[in-house]
Amino acid sequence: MINRREFISYAVASAGLSIAGVPLSVLAQENKTAINVLVQPEPSGLMLGLVQNGPTQLVSGNIYEGLLRYDEKLNPQPLLATSWNRSDDGLTYTFKLKPDVKWHDGKPFTADDVVFSVDKFLRKTHARLRSGLAALDTVRAVDPLTVEFKLKYPFGPFISMFETGTMPMVPKHIYENTDFATNPANANPIGTGPFKFKEWVRGSYIQLVANEAYHTKGEPVVQSLYFHVVPDAASRAAAFESGKVDIVPGGAVEFFDVARLSKLPGAAVTTKGWEFYSPHSWLVLNNRKAPFDNVKFRQAVMYAMNRDAMTKVAWQGFAKTAAGPFNSHVKFASDKVTQYPHDLDKAKSLLKEAGYKGETVKLLPLPYGESWQRLAEMIRQNLTQAGIKVETVGTDVAGWNQRTSEWDYDMAIIYVYQYADPALGVARTYTSHNIAKGSPFNNIEGYVNPKADELFDAGAKALSDADRAKAYAEVQQLLTDEVPVAWLHEINFPTLYRTKIKNPISSSVGLNDGLSRASIG
């Protein structure tokens, strides 16, 4: 029999293709100048204006930049813009750009690039940003280093839309008058960021190298970033344990492995760097069909679940029981709402009031690994204990996407990013105008309440924070009474890293825009 250390070495050699893809002699030579990061799964593309999934943001957030970045309190900080102001009526935002910024091909970055990126490129390609840009009337270059945005109406979260993944700047001189989707530059992305694209060996690794002409003095600190593609969670854990990988982003290894790996010599773990995304999970309940069309049944589901136990077993403590529809990092979140502690007697009473006859309901787990399967099993057990007959229906990621997007489910586990502001990442789940087949990340439960629509609209358009807070407090109380979905947890994704890596997290989007400041001690 082989011992654990021999098994780890074997696993890295046989399954960790990206580690083998970069010769170990090269990694040894670069151990003071390169940082090795896992990326899971492999990105589908690196052109951040076209692809916005998590793996792409992890890699390409170091290639591209937005006008602003945000600290862990979600306060805007300078990046490509040095200053900004808003008119008293809330309709005009003016940004001053940083001088002497250059694209990776040496061309100057100017206000014309901003206008092109926002008004031409991203309006067409970036679905999440496009909904926010509905409030934008015009954007114009006042001069080469000044950009003016005029809104149709006050839109409170507008200043929160300028981070790299939400509003990446793209080079006008490369993309103007081209087919954005087929432009050859997509395979060799050109940004203004601290690292430049060098190489992508599919199925193995992506290498970025330092931008020697970067506009911030002293950055980046290291010369190379390697993003390794390792095919399964056990092999990713082995790659970190064996020392071949320096950073494991949140979710790249199973949660039950994190505590063990964080105790290794020279290892550490942090949950910082997710504040802007504010990951929130829930059990989607299909409000269109019985028994989920009855609010008492939906409330019974909430009381039946032991969500505190789930945080300990499924998430190993890296989660917080959700108070309601807003992650606590989101602006205007309130815990002064109807609460649902684990109470089987209350659940059974509500099921009786709802007239539940014992029909079987189907549960669609999120197929993102063993931790999510454990969560699904705990949900099934809890609901069964309350008297609800549950059948678990397994599927792969493509099948899950299709079934939820087409509303072909009874209950489904999901998590979404809430993007710091309720108008950007919360309202989409509950407003009736956001009921549309084709995406799992809108109002797929089919919840319709004109009052909720009115309150979310008021919260988005109110000029003062006090008025916004009032509208959002009322809508949170309304939603927790009506339970359109069964809220589960705020997920605190843990990032594992070697303690020799200094300052890996420096903003509310963590690794996605901070590796230029990371160093090797």
N, C-alpha and C positions, 0 to 999 in steps of 0.2 A: 504494500500500500504506500502511496505517496503522502507526505505530510502536507500541512496547509500551505507552507511557504512554497513548496515545490508545485502544489496545485495552482497557486496564484501565478507563479512564473509561467507555468504551462498555459494558463488561461490567457494571460497577456500575449504570449507568443502566438497562440493559435487563434484567438478571437479578436484581440485588439489590433485590427488590421492597420489602423492609422499609426499606432506606435511602431509597428514594423515598417510602415510606409516611409517614415522619417528615420533614416539610419541612426542607430543608437550612438554611433560615433559622432554624428552631427549634433545630436541632443546633448551629448557630454561636452562638446566644445562650446555649445551655446548656453550652458546651464546658468551663466551669469548675465546673459544678454537676451534670453528668450523665455517666454512664459508659455506653458503648455496647458490648454484649456479643453475640457470635453464639450462637444456640442451634440445635442440629442433632441430630435433626430437630425439627420443631415439636411441642411437647407435645400429648398427647391430652387433657390436663386439668390443672388447677392445684390441685385439692384433694388435698393430699399424703397424707392418710389413705386415699384411694381409689386414687391413682395413684402408683407409686413408680419409674417408669422414669427414666433418667438426665436427660433434658431437663426433666422435671417437678421433679426434685430440684434442678437448677441454678437454676431460677426460684423455686420455692416454698420452697426452703431459706432464702430471704430474707424470706418471709412468715410461715412457721411456725417453731416452735422445739421442741427437746427439753429434757429436764431437764439434760443435760450436753452438752459438746462435748469433743473429744479432740485433744491436741497431736500433733505429728508422731511422737512416741515412743509414741503411743496411750494416754497417761495421761489419765484423766478430769479435766475442768476444769468449774468452775461455769458454769451458764447460767440456766435457770429454777430450778435448785436451787442453794443456797449451800453446803450441806454434806451429808454422807451417812456412814453407818457400817453395818457388817455385824456381826451377832452372832457369837460364837465358834464356834457350830455351823454357821455358813454358811447358815442358813435364814431369817434375818430381815434385811432392808435397810430403813433408815429415812432418809428424805430431808427436809431442811428447805428450804422454798421461799422464793424471794426475795419480800419484801413489796412491795406497791404496784405490782405488774405488772398491766397492763390489756390486754384484748383490743382489737383495732382499733376496735370499736364502743363502747369506753369501759367495758364491764363488767369487774369484777375477775376476775383469774385466781386460782383457789384449788385446794386439794387435791381438791375435788369434781370439778374438771375433769380432774385426773390420773386419778382412779379411773374416771371415765366413759371417758376416752380409751383407757386400757389394757384395762379389763375388759369394756367394752361395745362401743365402736367398733372398735378395732384388732383385737381377737380375731376379729371378723367380717370385716374388710375387708383385713387385711394378712397375706398368706400367709406371707411370710418371717418376720415377727415372730411369727406364730401358732405356728410350730414351736418357737421359743425360749420362748414363754409356756407351753408344755406343762409346764414345771417350776414354774410359778407356781400356788400354791394360792389365796391371797387377796390383795387389795390394798384398803386402807381409809384413810379420812381420819381421822387421830388428832385433828387440829384443823385450822382453815382453812389453816395453813401447814406441816403435817406429814403425810407419807404413809408408810405402812408396807406393805412387800411381804413376804409369807411364802411360802417355797418348799416344795414337797413333798419335795425332796431337794437337797443341795448342787449348784449348777450354776455352775461356774467362770466362764463368760463372761457371767454375768448383768449385771455392772457395765459391760459393753461394749455394751449394747443400748439406751442412752438418747440416742444422737445423733438429730438431727432427722429424717433420712430413715428411720431404723429405728423410732423411737417418737415421732412428731410429736404434740404436744398439740393437741387440737381442742376447740372451745367447747361445753360441755354445754348451755348455754342456747339454742344454735342447733340442735343435732342431737338432743337427747333426744326420744324418742317420735316420731321422723320416719323416713321411708325415706331412709337415708343416701345411696343412689345417686342419688336424684332431688331431694334438698333444693335449693331455689333458691340457697342460699348457695354451692353448688359453683361457680357461675358468678361469684361475687364473694367469693373466699376471705377469711376472717377469721382472723388469727393473732395472735400476740403479738410478732412479729418486727420488725426494724428498718425494714422497708419495707412499705407498704400497696399492695394492688392498685388500679390506676387504670383501665387500658384494655388491651384485647386486640383488635387488628385482625388477624383471621385471615389467615394467609399473609403477614403483613407484620411486625408487632412486638407485643411485650407491654411495657407501661410500668408500673413500680412507682415510688412516690413515698415520700419520707422519712416515717417515723412520728414525728411531733413529740412524742408522749408516750412515746417508747421508754424503757425502764427503765434503760438504761445511759447515763450522762452522756457527752456528746460524740459519741455515735453516733446515727444514721449521719452520716458526714461529708459525703456528697454528697446532693443533693436528689432525683435521679431515676436510675433504671436503665432502660435500653432493651435488651430482648432481641430481636435481629433475626433474622428467618427469611429465609435466603438459600438458593435452591434447589439449588445444586450446588457442589462443592468448589472448582472453578476460580473461580467468582464470589465465594465466601467468601474465598479467598486474595486476590482482587482488591480486595475491600472493605477488608481489612486493609492491603494495600499502598498503597491510595489514601488512607488516613488516615481513612476514614469509620467504622471500627470500632476500639475500643481494646483489646478482649480477645477472643482466640480460644481457647475451651476445648479441651482435649486431644481429638483425634480429629475435630475439625471441618474440618480441612484435611488433605490427604494428607501423610504423613510426609516424602515427598521434597520437599515445598514448605517444610517447617518451617525447615530450615537456611538456605535463601535468604531467607525472610521475617525470620528472626531477625537477619540481618545488615543489615537496612534501618536508616537513621539513626533513632535514637529508639525502637528496638525491642529486646525482650529475650525470653528463653524460660526457663521453669523446669519441672522435673518434680515439684516439691513439690505437696502437696495431694492425693495419691492413696494415701497410706499406709493409711488406714482401709479403702479399697476393695480394695487389693492385687490389681490385675487379673492374671489368670493364664490363659494360653492353652494349649490342647493339641489333639491330633488324637484325636477319639473313635474307638475301635475297637469294633465291634459284637461283643462276646464271645459272642453267642448263635450265631454262624454260623462255619463254616469259611471261610478258614483262621485267623480271629481267635480261635477257641476254643482255639488251641494257644499256650501261653506262649512257646515258642521263636520262633514267627512274630512275636509281638508284640515280643519283644526284638530281633528282626532289624529291625523297623521303626525302633526307637529307634537302633540302630547305623547304619542306612542314612542317616539325616537329618543334614545338616550344619547344625545349628542355630546355630552361631556365625556362619556365613556369612549365614544368614537375618537375624540381628540387624543386620548391616551393610547388606544390600541391601534387604530389605523394610521394616525398621524404622529404617534410617538411624542406627543406634546408640542409638535410644530404646527399648531392650529389653535384657534380660539372659537368657542361656540358663538355663532352669529346671533346678534340681538334682533336683526331684521334685515331689510333689503339693502341697507348701506353698510359697506365695510367701514370700520371705525376710522380708517385713514382718509376716507372721503370727506370732503367739506360738508358741513352741516349734518353729519351723522348724529343720531340721537339714540340713547338707550331708554328714553322715556316713552316706551311703546308697550303694547301688549306682549307679555312674556309667556313662553311655553316650556316650563320645566318638564322633565320626564315624569309622567303621571299616567300609569296604565288604567287606573280606575276612571279618571277623567276621559281618557281616550275611549274606553268602552262605553261610557255614558253617552258621549257625543255620537258614537257609531249607532247606538240605539235610537237617538233622536233623529239621526239622518235617515233612518229606515234601511240601513245597510243589510242586505239579505245573504251575505256570505259569498258573493260572486268573486271569482279569481281575478286579480289585477296583475299585470305583467310589469316587471322591473327591468329596465335597460341600464346595466352598469356602464360606466365610462371605461373603455378598454385601454387605460394608460399604465397598466402594470399591476403588480400584486397588491400594493397599498390600496388602490382603488377597488380591487376585488374584495379585500377585507372589509372596506367600508360598505360595499353593496351587501355583503353577507350579514353584517350587523344590522343594516336597515331591514333586510328581509326578516331576520330573527325578531327584531323589535315589533314590527308590524304584525307578525304572526302571533306574538304574545298578546297583542291587543285584540286579536280576533279577526284580522284582515288576512285573507288568503292571498299569498304572493307567489308568483312564478317568476324566476329569474330567466331572462332571455339574453344569451351571450351573443356578441358580434364583434367584428374587427372595427378599426377606426373608420374606414370608409363606410361600412354598414351603419355605424352609429351616426355618422354625419348625415347619411341619406335618410335614415328613419326619423331622426329629430327634425331635419329640415323639411320633411314632407308630413310631419305631424303624425307619423305612424308609430305611436307608442301610448302607453298608459302613464307610466312614471319613468323618468330618465334622470340619471345623475349627470351634472354638468358643473363646470366652473368657468367664470369669465373674469376678465380684467375690468375694473370700474374707472380707471383713468382719472383719479383724483377729484373729479367733479361730477355730481349727479346728472348734470345735463349731458355729459360726454359718455358716461359708462353705465348709468343706472336706468335712466328714463327709457332707454331702448328696450328693456325687458318688460315694461308694464304699459306703455302707451299704445292705444288701439291703432294709431296710424302706422305702427311698426309691426303689424301682423302681416307677414308675407312669407310664403314658402320660398325655400332656396337657401336659407342660412339658419344654423342652429343658435345664432347669437343675437336674436331679437325676441319679440314676444311670441315665442313658439307655444306657450301654454294657452294662448287665445283669451287672455284676460281683457275684459272690456268694462271700463268704468269712466264715464265722461268727467266725473269729479277728479279722478286721478289724472286724466289728460289735462284738465284745466290747471291743476296744481303744479304739475311738472312744467307746463308752459309758462306759468307765472314765475316759477323759480328760475327758469332759464333767462327770462327777459327782464327781471327786476334789476334795477340799477344798484341799489344798496344791498350790502350783505345782510342787513337786518330784515329786509323784505324777502330776500331769498331764503333766509333761515326759517322765517315764518311759514312760507309755502312748503318747504321741504319737511318741516316738523309735522305739519298736518298730513302730508301724503304718506309719511312713514307710519303714522298712527292708523291711517286708513288701510294701508296694505297689510299691516300686521293683524288687523282685525279680519281681513278678508282672505288672507293666506292664498294668493294666487299661485305661489310656489312654496315649498317647504324648505326654509333656509337651513343650511347645515353649518358651514364653518368659514371663518376667515383663515385662509391658508398662509402660514408663515414659511414660505419656501426657504430651506436652509442651504446656504452656499458653503461648501467645504473648501478649504485652501491650506496650503503649506504656510506655516508661520514665517518662513523666509520671504514670502510675498508680502510686501508692505503696501498698505493703502489700496487694496483691490476694489473697495467700494467707496465712492466719493460723491454719490448723488442718489436721488430717489429712484433711478432706474438701474442702479448697481453696475454690473459688468457691462451693460449695454452702452455706456458712454464714458466709463471711468478707467479703462486699462491704460490710457496714456499717462496716468498719474501713478500707476503701480510700479514698484521697483522690487529688485531682488536683494535681500539683505544678507 
